[in-house]
């Protein structure tokens, strides 16, 4: 695969932006896990706030993977056919992540004050964190240089969905405000 180290005049190459999004998602997931731990320790956010935080994170992660599957991966497959097996494996990971996100949403739909439910949410978040870490490392190793070589004028003016972060407005020191 031939790729260029030059980002075609962009401020930041798409692969580098992908790494930044992954870092943001890792940080948000770590914060969410800390929120669940604080709740289990008797402090932390009320179940409703914890539920909102978790669901908005799940939505941001789903948007990222949907954007990759529907935008970046088809472009990469067309331009770099040798990456197709990698992209198929990453897409399979996305389906596993989506299954965990659905399970989390189900658990959160029934979240009542209590440690048992929060422990189940924490266990799902732990599984999600392990899967995502493996997925992100593999994805970064295999496709960042190809993304960095892309010249996509329509992506330059407006970031595609897989490169967006943020899912609400955070009040300093407070929970996510999704309204």
C-alpha positions as CSV (number, residue, x, y, z in Angstrom):
1,X,0.0,0.0,0.0
2,X,1.4,3.3,-1.0
3,X,0.6,6.2,1.3
4,X,2.0,9.7,1.7
5,X,3.1,11.2,4.9
6,X,1.8,14.5,3.8
7,X,-1.8,15.3,4.9
8,X,-2.6,17.1,1.6
9,X,-2.5,20.5,3.1
10,X,-5.0,19.7,5.9
11,X,-4.4,21.0,9.3
12,X,-4.6,17.4,10.6
13,X,-4.6,14.2,8.6
14,X,-7.7,12.0,8.9
15,X,-5.8,9.2,10.5
16,X,-4.4,11.5,13.2
17,X,-7.9,12.8,13.8
18,X,-9.1,9.2,14.2
19,X,-6.5,8.7,16.9
20,X,-7.7,11.9,18.6
21,X,-11.3,10.6,18.5
22,X,-10.2,7.2,20.0
23,X,-8.4,9.1,22.8
24,X,-11.5,11.1,23.5
25,X,-13.7,7.9,23.5
26,X,-11.2,6.2,25.9
27,X,-11.3,9.1,28.3
28,X,-15.1,9.3,28.2
29,X,-15.4,5.6,28.9
30,X,-12.9,5.8,31.7
31,X,-14.9,8.7,33.2
32,X,-18.1,6.7,32.9
33,X,-16.5,3.7,34.6
34,X,-15.4,6.0,37.4
35,X,-18.9,7.4,37.7
36,X,-20.3,3.9,38.2
37,X,-17.6,3.1,40.7
38,X,-18.4,6.3,42.7
39,X,-22.1,5.3,42.6
40,X,-21.2,1.8,43.9
41,X,-19.2,3.4,46.7
42,X,-22.3,5.4,47.8
43,X,-21.5,8.7,46.1
44,X,-21.6,9.9,42.6
45,X,-24.4,10.7,40.3
46,X,-28.0,9.7,40.7
47,X,-29.1,6.7,38.6
48,X,-30.9,9.0,36.2
49,X,-27.8,11.1,35.6
50,X,-25.6,8.0,35.3
51,X,-28.1,6.5,32.8
52,X,-28.1,9.7,30.7
53,X,-24.3,9.9,30.7
54,X,-24.0,6.2,29.7
55,X,-26.6,6.4,27.0
56,X,-25.1,9.5,25.5
57,X,-21.6,7.9,25.4
58,X,-23.2,4.8,23.7
59,X,-24.7,7.1,21.1
60,X,-21.4,8.8,20.4
61,X,-19.6,5.5,20.1
62,X,-22.3,4.2,17.8
63,X,-22.2,7.3,15.6
64,X,-18.4,6.9,15.3
65,X,-18.7,3.2,14.2
66,X,-21.6,3.9,11.9
67,X,-19.6,6.7,10.3
68,X,-16.7,4.3,9.7
69,X,-18.8,1.5,8.3
70,X,-20.8,3.8,6.0
71,X,-18.1,6.4,5.1
72,X,-14.5,5.8,5.8
73,X,-14.3,2.0,5.3
74,X,-15.9,2.0,1.8
75,X,-13.5,4.7,0.7
76,X,-10.6,2.8,2.1
77,X,-11.7,-0.5,0.6
78,X,-12.0,1.2,-2.8
79,X,-8.6,2.9,-2.7
80,X,-6.7,0.2,-0.8
81,X,-8.2,-3.2,-1.7
82,X,-5.6,-5.0,0.3
83,X,-7.2,-3.5,3.4
84,X,-10.6,-5.2,2.8
85,X,-9.9,-8.1,5.2
86,X,-8.9,-5.7,7.9
87,X,-11.9,-3.5,7.3
88,X,-14.2,-6.6,7.4
89,X,-12.6,-7.6,10.8
90,X,-13.1,-4.1,12.1
91,X,-16.7,-4.1,11.0
92,X,-17.2,-7.4,12.9
93,X,-15.9,-5.7,16.0
94,X,-18.4,-2.9,15.4
95,X,-21.2,-5.5,15.5
96,X,-19.9,-7.0,18.8
97,X,-19.6,-3.4,20.3
98,X,-23.2,-2.7,19.1
99,X,-24.4,-5.9,20.9
100,X,-22.7,-4.7,24.2
101,X,-24.3,-1.2,23.7
102,X,-27.7,-2.8,23.3
103,X,-27.2,-4.8,26.5
104,X,-26.1,-1.6,28.3
105,X,-29.2,0.2,27.1
106,X,-31.4,-2.6,28.3
107,X,-29.7,-2.6,31.7
108,X,-29.9,1.1,31.9
109,X,-33.6,1.1,31.0
110,X,-34.2,-0.8,34.3
111,X,-31.6,1.0,36.4
112,X,-33.0,1.6,39.8
113,X,-31.0,2.7,42.8
114,X,-29.1,-0.3,43.9
115,X,-25.7,-1.9,43.7
116,X,-26.7,-5.1,41.8
117,X,-27.8,-3.2,38.7
118,X,-24.8,-0.9,38.8
119,X,-22.5,-3.9,39.1
120,X,-24.0,-5.4,36.0
121,X,-23.5,-2.0,34.2
122,X,-19.9,-1.9,35.4
123,X,-19.3,-5.5,34.2
124,X,-20.6,-4.6,30.7
125,X,-18.5,-1.4,30.7
126,X,-15.4,-3.5,31.6
127,X,-16.1,-5.8,28.7
128,X,-16.7,-2.9,26.4
129,X,-13.4,-1.2,27.5
130,X,-11.4,-4.4,26.8
131,X,-12.9,-4.9,23.4
132,X,-12.5,-1.2,22.4
133,X,-8.9,-1.1,23.5
134,X,-8.0,-4.0,21.3
135,X,-10.1,-2.7,18.5
136,X,-8.7,0.8,18.6
137,X,-5.1,-0.4,18.8
138,X,-5.6,-2.7,15.8
139,X,-7.5,-0.1,13.8
140,X,-4.8,2.6,14.5
141,X,-2.0,0.2,13.5
142,X,-3.7,-1.0,10.3
143,X,-5.5,2.0,8.8
144,X,-4.2,5.3,10.1
145,X,-1.5,5.7,7.4
146,X,-4.1,5.0,4.7
147,X,-6.5,7.5,6.2
148,X,-3.7,10.1,6.4
149,X,-3.0,9.6,2.6
150,X,-6.6,10.4,1.6
151,X,-7.4,13.6,-0.1
152,X,-11.2,14.0,0.5
153,X,-12.3,17.6,-0.2
154,X,-15.8,16.9,1.0
155,X,-14.3,15.8,4.4
156,X,-12.0,18.8,4.6
157,X,-14.9,21.3,4.9
158,X,-17.0,19.3,7.3
159,X,-15.8,16.4,9.4
160,X,-17.4,13.1,8.6
161,X,-19.3,11.4,11.4
162,X,-16.5,9.0,12.4
163,X,-14.3,12.0,13.3
164,X,-16.8,13.9,15.5
165,X,-16.6,14.0,19.2
166,X,-19.0,15.4,21.7
167,X,-22.5,14.3,22.4
168,X,-24.0,17.0,24.6
169,X,-22.9,19.9,26.7
170,X,-21.0,19.3,29.9
171,X,-21.4,21.8,32.7
172,X,-18.1,22.2,34.5
173,X,-18.0,19.7,37.2
174,X,-21.5,18.5,36.3
175,X,-23.2,15.8,34.4
176,X,-23.9,15.8,30.7
177,X,-26.7,18.1,29.7
178,X,-28.4,16.5,26.8
179,X,-31.2,18.9,26.6
